[in-house]
Amino acid sequence: MVESPDATAPGSLPPPTFGAENEEMLRCARCELRYQPSKSTSALRLTYCSFLCELGDLGFSISGLEHMEPQPKALEAPAPDAEAEREEQGEPAAVE
């Protein structure tokens, strides 16, 4: 029996799928759809098919991370209860 050229041996990888421009199509890490890396809107073109898959999988986008500016932490004012305790401890007790 002669096998057809399309048949693959068990355990071997299937031949790569190519798009219209003979570019190999990859599978998205999140949605498993095939896509052409040159058409991907993601910053991680070899991993995700679109910006939305990148955002959904990581929780942030790489381009957003690159443009993020650190915000200085606001100085925390002491709690009002702590100030009241300090005032009460500093005053001597009145004896009558």
Backbone as CSV, one residue per row, in Angstrom:
resi,resn,N_x,N_y,N_z,CA_x,CA_y,CA_z,C_x,C_y,C_z
1,MET,0.837,-1.168,0.000,0.000,0.000,0.000,0.889,1.241,0.000
2,VAL,0.610,2.178,-0.864,1.387,3.395,-0.985,0.631,4.522,-0.290
3,GLU,1.342,5.219,0.613,0.708,6.317,1.333,0.736,7.572,0.478
4,SER,-0.266,8.393,0.660,-0.308,9.652,-0.074,0.740,10.605,0.501
5,PRO,1.233,11.564,-0.275,2.254,12.489,0.231,1.747,13.384,1.353
6,ASP,0.425,13.531,1.483,-0.123,14.375,2.549,-0.115,13.679,3.900
7,ALA,-0.046,12.365,3.898,-0.094,11.614,5.156,1.211,11.809,5.910
8,THR,1.118,11.915,7.226,2.302,12.075,8.054,2.454,10.853,8.934
9,ALA,3.678,10.559,9.292,3.941,9.427,10.162,3.501,9.781,11.571
10,PRO,3.081,8.777,12.325,2.676,9.065,13.709,3.846,9.670,14.486
11,GLY,3.552,10.708,15.241,4.576,11.349,16.053,5.330,12.460,15.339
12,SER,5.145,12.593,14.048,5.845,13.673,13.345,4.957,14.908,13.284
13,LEU,5.582,16.044,13.119,4.832,17.301,13.068,4.195,17.475,11.698
14,PRO,3.003,18.067,11.652,2.385,18.324,10.352,3.167,19.409,9.618
15,PRO,3.097,19.435,8.305,3.826,20.477,7.576,3.291,21.855,7.950
16,PRO,4.153,22.886,7.946,3.702,24.226,8.317,2.686,24.763,7.318
17,THR,1.785,25.567,7.811,0.777,26.199,6.972,1.292,27.557,6.548
18,PHE,1.105,27.887,5.283,1.579,29.158,4.765,0.411,30.006,4.323
19,GLY,0.550,31.329,4.493,-0.481,32.270,4.091,-0.347,32.660,2.633
20,ALA,-1.070,33.706,2.253,-1.113,34.149,0.864,0.257,34.605,0.369
21,GLU,1.078,35.220,1.218,2.396,35.703,0.805,3.480,34.672,1.086
22,ASN,3.114,33.404,1.195,4.027,32.310,1.519,4.747,32.533,2.844
23,GLU,4.081,33.198,3.758,4.606,33.420,5.095,4.017,32.350,6.009
24,GLU,4.881,31.752,6.816,4.400,30.701,7.715,3.391,31.275,8.698
25,MET,2.298,30.558,8.895,1.261,30.997,9.835,1.515,30.335,11.184
26,LEU,1.490,31.140,12.202,1.709,30.670,13.562,0.379,30.513,14.277
27,ARG,0.392,29.857,15.431,-0.811,29.743,16.264,-0.676,30.707,17.429
28,CYS,-1.752,31.430,17.699,-1.791,32.387,18.807,-1.714,31.616,20.131
29,ALA,-0.935,32.125,21.067,-0.774,31.477,22.369,-2.054,31.513,23.193
30,ARG,-2.933,32.474,22.922,-4.155,32.590,23.718,-5.354,31.922,23.065
31,CYS,-5.629,32.260,21.794,-6.866,31.777,21.166,-6.642,30.602,20.213
32,GLU,-5.390,30.217,19.998,-5.041,29.071,19.160,-5.411,29.231,17.683
33,LEU,-5.761,30.429,17.236,-6.047,30.649,15.824,-4.749,30.838,15.068
34,ARG,-4.766,30.475,13.791,-3.591,30.689,12.944,-3.587,32.135,12.463
35,TYR,-2.390,32.726,12.397,-2.257,34.110,11.957,-0.897,34.305,11.305
36,GLN,-0.781,35.363,10.510,0.496,35.749,9.918,1.134,36.795,10.817
37,PRO,2.359,36.587,11.249,2.997,37.541,12.155,3.070,38.963,11.599
38,SER,3.216,39.114,10.304,3.310,40.461,9.735,1.995,41.223,9.828
39,LYS,0.879,40.522,10.018,-0.433,41.168,10.109,-0.900,41.332,11.554
40,SER,-0.115,40.858,12.508,-0.497,40.938,13.918,-0.417,42.375,14.420
41,THR,-1.371,42.774,15.248,-1.364,44.103,15.862,-0.693,44.088,17.232
42,SER,-0.215,42.944,17.660,0.427,42.795,18.956,1.886,43.227,18.893
43,ALA,2.424,43.702,20.003,3.852,44.010,20.082,4.661,42.711,20.092
44,LEU,4.069,41.646,20.576,4.707,40.331,20.593,4.163,39.517,19.415
45,ARG,4.549,39.891,18.216,3.989,39.325,16.983,4.158,37.820,16.861
46,LEU,5.205,37.257,17.421,5.442,35.821,17.289,4.701,35.006,18.337
47,THR,3.950,35.677,19.190,3.211,34.979,20.246,1.706,35.172,20.142
48,TYR,1.250,36.395,19.850,-0.183,36.711,19.841,-0.632,37.220,18.476
49,CYS,-1.872,36.885,18.130,-2.416,37.296,16.834,-2.888,38.743,16.839
50,SER,-3.203,39.290,18.001,-3.712,40.657,18.058,-3.388,41.299,19.406
51,PHE,-3.585,42.596,19.430,-3.400,43.380,20.646,-4.319,42.863,21.758
52,LEU,-5.545,42.492,21.389,-6.516,42.047,22.397,-6.103,40.731,23.036
53,CYS,-5.524,39.812,22.257,-5.056,38.555,22.840,-3.877,38.799,23.780
54,GLU,-2.994,39.706,23.395,-1.865,40.060,24.251,-2.367,40.658,25.559
55,LEU,-3.279,41.590,25.467,-3.839,42.248,26.640,-4.599,41.251,27.520
56,GLY,-5.386,40.374,26.896,-6.162,39.403,27.653,-5.306,38.365,28.348
57,ASP,-4.205,37.965,27.722,-3.371,36.918,28.294,-2.438,37.464,29.374
58,LEU,-1.821,38.612,29.118,-0.863,39.174,30.064,-1.507,40.073,31.110
59,GLY,-2.637,40.691,30.751,-3.270,41.650,31.642,-2.782,43.070,31.392
60,PHE,-1.808,43.220,30.526,-1.295,44.530,30.120,-0.685,44.358,28.743
61,SER,-0.451,45.466,28.057,0.202,45.381,26.757,1.649,45.824,26.890
62,ILE,2.514,45.276,26.067,3.929,45.630,26.119,4.117,47.101,25.771
63,SER,3.388,47.600,24.778,3.532,49.012,24.411,3.069,49.916,25.552
64,GLY,2.019,49.535,26.262,1.573,50.304,27.421,2.605,50.282,28.535
65,LEU,3.261,49.155,28.704,4.293,49.019,29.727,5.498,49.896,29.392
66,GLU,5.843,49.978,28.090,6.978,50.804,27.672,6.721,52.287,27.913
67,HIS,5.477,52.724,27.773,5.147,54.141,27.906,4.681,54.527,29.311
68,MET,4.658,53.568,30.208,4.190,53.832,31.562,5.210,54.702,32.297
69,GLU,4.718,55.676,33.031,5.578,56.542,33.835,5.321,56.253,35.310
70,PRO,6.387,56.104,36.080,6.176,55.843,37.507,5.549,57.057,38.184
71,GLN,4.611,56.819,39.042,3.946,57.879,39.790,4.593,57.964,41.174
72,PRO,5.005,59.163,41.592,5.588,59.268,42.933,4.535,58.963,43.991
73,LYS,4.971,58.290,45.015,4.046,57.961,46.092,3.754,59.220,46.899
74,ALA,2.499,59.378,47.232,2.097,60.512,48.060,2.549,60.260,49.497
75,LEU,3.031,61.307,50.151,3.414,61.156,51.548,2.157,60.969,52.379
76,GLU,2.188,59.958,53.181,1.023,59.657,54.003,1.029,60.534,55.240
77,ALA,-0.069,61.209,55.480,-0.210,62.018,56.688,-0.464,61.088,57.860
78,PRO,0.068,61.425,59.019,-0.193,60.565,60.182,-1.684,60.527,60.480
79,ALA,-2.107,59.416,60.961,-3.518,59.233,61.269,-3.931,60.186,62.389
80,PRO,-5.139,60.746,62.343,-5.582,61.684,63.393,-5.595,61.041,64.775
81,ASP,-5.863,59.766,64.882,-5.892,59.097,66.181,-4.507,59.085,66.818
82,ALA,-3.475,58.925,66.007,-2.116,58.888,66.529,-1.729,60.258,67.098
83,GLU,-2.147,61.341,66.421,-1.856,62.689,66.925,-2.559,62.921,68.261
84,ALA,-3.799,62.495,68.366,-4.558,62.680,69.610,-3.902,61.920,70.759
85,GLU,-3.391,60.732,70.501,-2.742,59.942,71.547,-1.463,60.619,72.012
86,ARG,-0.708,61.187,71.040,0.530,61.867,71.419,0.231,63.078,72.312
87,GLU,-0.818,63.829,72.000,-1.172,65.001,72.797,-1.611,64.593,74.194
88,GLU,-2.371,63.513,74.270,-2.851,63.065,75.579,-1.707,62.569,76.442
89,GLN,-0.719,61.902,75.848,0.390,61.366,76.625,1.338,62.483,77.079
90,GLY,1.444,63.533,76.306,2.392,64.605,76.626,1.892,65.531,77.727
91,GLU,0.605,65.635,77.968,0.079,66.528,78.972,0.030,65.815,80.333
92,PRO,0.459,66.524,81.348,0.387,65.900,82.682,-1.062,65.815,83.146
93,ALA,-1.322,64.857,83.973,-2.680,64.667,84.473,-2.986,65.761,85.506
94,ALA,-4.170,66.288,85.413,-4.595,67.329,86.351,-5.135,66.683,87.618
95,VAL,-4.601,67.137,88.733,-5.075,66.587,90.014,-5.799,67.698,90.743
96,GLU,-6.967,67.422,91.188,-7.743,68.426,91.919,-8.089,67.956,93.286
